[in-house]
């Protein structure tokens, strides 16, 4: 089978499309024929080994794991002897290491049945980004109906899901994005849209109960100014490309500051859970959430896809599709 592999850290030039052995189905696993995958910032962080914090687990001088990708959607080809929830032919979506490949072996606990009303490409856009939005808003931000919620980075992969999930709860949602994305962010449900090229939401005088931040382009003092006295800031990412901590740089400071002020400033990293995939499946089936896909690339063009994602201007998700395969 074909898969994207890399053996050293660096630019997208280190990525290669290679023929490798088919994965072996584990007792608790399902073999999935991949129809679509999607890429996330974590993919280029692992590809570059940056910030250096990534290398603490991924390998100090070269990657221990030579495959990229997490988001996957496809059809079950075979199941392990202990698997009870799936059978060959089932259409599934979820996460698996090395998802940028024609086949993956995923754990039964990291995939769920794909909603019938979405395509494989749409389903592949969901897992990492939408779970991040769901857990950040619900579990960390404790979002409530009627709250004023601001999504900073509302046009991005996580942000487009966050806008829709916040609306599904009944919040009054303000999305922050660039001029070219204002109409799109409004179309997915934002009650108000701030064009950051024209205005600074931290200077507007508006106060929000919850700020969900995927950009990290303001100081903590600025965020505090835009929050109610009991408001919450959930920090799920950032644009800082520092060598050591990168987008995590401001998070320790936020933790310390939160101990001395009434507002909560909470760093957040998502954890993939099957229960949340099922919640998202229900939101997709009901039409309350619909993935926003900016571009699709074939598996052979993953380097170009990651270059585009690294530019930081993707509108929603970037999806990888599999080229037609021979059945022989």
N, C-alpha and C positions, 0 to 999 in steps of 0.2 A: 504494500500500500504506500501511498505518498503522504508525506508529512513535512511540516516546517521544523527544521532542526537548527541548532546553533551550538558551537563548541567554544566560543570565546565571547567576551563582552564587547560591545561596540555599537555602531550605528546599524540601521537596517541592512547594511551591506553584509553583515555577518550571518544573516538568515539565508538558509538554503532549502530548496524543495528537493527532498530525497526519497528514494524507495527504501522503506524499512520493513521489518517483520511485523506481521499482524499481532495485535495484542492478544494475550491468552485470557480467557474468561476466568475470573476468580469465583470461588464458591458463592460469595455474596455480591457478585457483580453482574452487570449486563453488558454485552457487546453491542455497541450502537454504530450503525452505519450513519455517518454524519452527513446531513443534508445542508446544514448551515452552522456557522460559528460566528462569534463577534469578538472584537478586540476591545481592550480596556487599558487605561493608563498603566495598570500593573504589568501589562505585557511589555511595554517599552521600558519600564523601570527594571524588570528582570533582564531584558535584552541588553541594556546598558550597564547593569550592575550598579545603578545609581538611584537614590543616594547610596553612599557606602554602607549604610545600615542594612540595605537589602542583602549585601554579601555575607552578613553574619549567618544567614540561614541558607542562602543560595549557593555559596561557594566564594572563598576569598579572592582567588585569582582567576578562576574560570567556573562556569556554571556546573553544578553537580547534576542537575536535570537539564537535558538538552532539548526539551520540547517546550513550546509556548502554547498559550491558550487556556481558557477556563470555560467560557460560555459555549454551550452546544445544544443543538436540536437535531433529532434524526429518528431513525426507526430501529427498534430492537431486532438484532439478528440472532442472538442466542442469550441464554440466561444460565447463571451458576446454579448448582444443585440446591443451594439454600434460599434461592430467591423465590418469593411467594407473590409479589405484587405485580410482576410483569411477565409477559410472554412474548415470543417472537411475533413481530408484526406491529407491536404497540408503538405509537408515535410518542416520543418523550422529549422533554427539555430539562436543562439543569446545568450542572457543572461537572467537569472532569479535567484532570491534568492532561496537558498535551492535546487540547481540543482542536488545534489547527492541523487536522489530519483527516484522512478519509474514514478511519474507524477509531473508536476509543473504547476502552473498558471502564465504565463508570460504576461507582458503588450504587447499590439499590437505594441507599439513603440520600443520594445527592441529585436524583432525577425524579420527575413527576410526569404524569400523563400530560401531553400537550393539549391545550384547548383546541377544539375542532374548528373554531372560528378564526384562528390566526394561522398564517403560513409558517413554514419552518424558519424562514428568514426573520419574521417578526418574533417568533418564540426564542430564537437564538439571541436576540437583542436584550432579553429580559433579565436573566439570572443575576449577574453581579451588580449591574446598575440598579435594577428595580429593588432587589433585596437591600442594597445599601440605602436607598431612599426610604423604603418601608421601615426598616429597623431604626434608622436615624430619626425619623419623624415620630414613630410610635413608641419605641422602646427608650430612646434617649431623650427626645424632645417632649414626650407625653402629650402629643397634639390632641386638642379638644375642639369639638364643634363650636363655631362662633369665634374662635381665636383669629387674631390678625397674624398671618404667617407670611414671611418674606423668604423667597428662594433666590439666593444669590448664585448666578450661574444657571438660570432657568432654561437655557437653550441647549445645555450639554447633555451627555448621556444620562447621568444621574439626575440632573435638574429637570429634564422633561418628565421623568417618572415622578419626581417629588411634587411637581405642580399638580399632576393628576391625582396622586394619592392624597395630597392635602385637600383637594377639592372633594374627593370621595368621602372624606371625613366630615365635611361641612364647614371647613375653615374659609375665611376670607383671604384669598391668596394674591400676593404681589410678586411678580416675577421680575428679575433684573437681568437684562441681556443687552446685546448691541442693537444698533438701529435696524440692521437687516433681518433680525430675528423677532422683532416686536410683534408682527402679525401672527407668526407661528405660535409664539408663547401665548398670545391671547386666544388663538384657535384651540389650544389644548385645555383651556379652562381658567386661565389666570383672570382674576377680577380687575387687576390693575397691572400695568407693565411700566417699568422704569427703564428708559434707554440710558445706560451708564455713560454713553458718549455725550449726552445732553444734560444729565443731572446726576448728582451724587445722593443716593438714598440716605446716607448717614448725615447729610446736611439739610434734609427736607423738613425736619420738624415732626415727621411721622414717627410713631412708636409702635413696635411690634412685640407681640407676646412670644413669638418664636422666630428666630432667624436660622435658616438652614443654609449653610455656607459651603459651597464646593470650590470657591475661588481663592479665598484668603488674600484678597487684595486691599484690605483695610487694616488699620491698627485695632487692637482690642479696645482702645479708648473710643475709636469711631463706632465700633459695633455697640458698645455700651450706650452711646448717645442715641442710638436708634432703637433701643429696647425699652420696654416698660420696666418699672422698678423690680418686678418679679419675673422679668423675661428670661428666656433661655436662648443661648447661642449653641448650635450643634455644628461642629467643624468636621467636615468629612473629606477635606482635600485642600489643595492650595496650588498656587502657581510658582512658589519658591523652588528653585532648582539648585539649591546649595548642595555641596558635595556630600556632607555628612548626614543631615536629616531631611533635606529637601522640603517637601510640603508639610512635613511633621514638625518643622522648626518652631512654629509658634505655639504648639500644643502644650508643652510643659509649662510655659508661662501662663497659659489660660487656666490650667489646673490650679496653680498657685493663687492666681488672682481671684478665682471663684471662692476661695476660702474667706476672703475679706470684703466681698461685696454682696449685695442682695441678689444680683443677677447671676445666673448660672452660665458658665462658659465650658462646654464639654467637648473634648476631642472624641472622635468616634471612628472605629474600624468595624466593618460588618463581618458577620460570620454566616456562612452558608448553612441554611437549615431547610430541610424538606418541608416542614410545616409552613414556612413562609412562601415556598414555591406554590403550595396549594392555595394559600391566601391570594397570591398574585394570579394564579390560574382563574380563581373566581372573579377577580376584578377584570381580567381580560375577557372572560366569558360574558360578563354583564355589560361590557362596553365602557366601563368607567375608566379603564386604562387602555391606551393603544400605543404601542411602541412607535417612536419617531425614528425613522431610518434616513440618514443623510446620504450615504453612498454604500454600494456593494462592490466587492472586488472578488475575483476568483482566487482560489487557494494559491495559485502561482504568483499572485501579485500582492501577497501579504506584506513584503517590504514597502511597497508603495502605500499600502493602507496604513501602516504604522507611521510612515513619514507624515501622512496627512493628519493622523490623529495627534502626533506630537506638535503640530503647528498650533493646536489649541483652539481651532475655530470650527470643529465639527458640530453640526446641528443634529443633536440626538446621537444615534449610534452608527458605528461603521461595522458593516456585516460582511462576513466572508462566506462565499458560496462554493460548493464543490463542482468542479467541471464534470460533464457527463462521463460516466465510467462504463467500461466494457463489462459485460456479465460473464465473459469467458475467463 
